[in-house]
Amino acid sequence: MDDKIRDKIKESHYRKFQRVAPEGFIIIPEVTFEKLKDFEFWKEWRNNPNILFDESVKDTKENFF
């Protein structure tokens, strides 16, 4: 339980947008969205949908803070 809370705090810069999107949608940074244009990244995302969340967290931290 503590690890889950610790991860949410660590990713809070991204998770603050979690309640803004309508049900069934996610908000991703434009930088992450642009990465999907790269076919290799797109293939990687198709095989592992969690990569979009991981990249969004990383890109939010790098580009906004």
N, C-alpha and C positions, 0 to 999 in steps of 0.2 A: 504494500500500500504506500509506503513512504517513497519508494522509487517512482511510482506513478505520479505522485504529487510533485516530487522533485523534477521530473521531466516536464510537467506542465508549467512549473515556475520557470524552468530553464528556457522553454519555448514560448513564454508569455508574450514576447514581442510579436509573434505570429498569431497565437491563439486569441488575442484580443479581437480579431476579426471573425472569429468562429461564429458568433451569434448574429452577425450582420447579414449573412447570406440567407436567402430563403431555404426552407426545408428541401433537402435533396441536392443542394448546390454547395460548392465550395468556392472560396475566393483565393486566387493565386496571384502572386506578383506578375507583372507584365514580363519581367525578365525570365521567369520560369515558363510562362506561356510561349515566349519566343523560342525557348530551347526545344519545344515540341516540333518546331519546323525542321530540326535536324533529324534525319531518318534514323540514325543510330540511337539517339536518345529516345525517339518515339518507340522503336522496337523494344528498348529496355523497359520503358514505361508499360507497354502492352503485356510484358511478361511479369512485371512487378508493379502493380498500381500504387503501392506505398511510396515509390520513389518520388512521385509528384508531391506528396506531403513533405518528405525529407528535403527535397530541393527547395520547396517553398519556404520552409523554415530557414534554411541556409541562405537563400537569396534575400529574404526579408532582413536577416541580421546583417548581411554584407552591404546592402544597398540603402537601408533606412536608418541604421544605428551606428 
